[in-house]
Amino acid sequence: MKAMKMIFLRDPRLGGPTLDMTPDGEFRTPPPAPWSAKLLRYAIVVAVLAGMLSVAALVLWAALILIPVAIGAAAVAYGVFRWRMWQARRQRGVIYRQ
């Protein structure tokens, strides 16, 4: 009987971690990242923070724009309420006609 040989095909594009060991069995530390990679990392962090700040400023601006609208709506509602009360007094207490 022949021995069966198992072959596991793996896609070479997947990559994966490379274990780099010394002959003593110790793991080697990876080389430090180049300065361009560090600069890119900090630039991404600054860009994300700036984006979050601009979204927060936009939300605050929209909320502040709505304050005069709410005041105007309250003034109109108060005016309509006073008008209906004046009409009810004129008609001896009938507020809603059906």
LINNOR-V275488 format. One record per pair of residues at least 24 apart in sequence whose ideal C-beta (glycine too) atoms are under 8 Angstrom apart, sorted by sequence separation. I is the first residue (numbers start at 1). J is the second residue. If there is no record, write none. Layout:
# LINNOR-V275488
((I:J) (I:J))
This chain:
# LINNOR-V275488
none
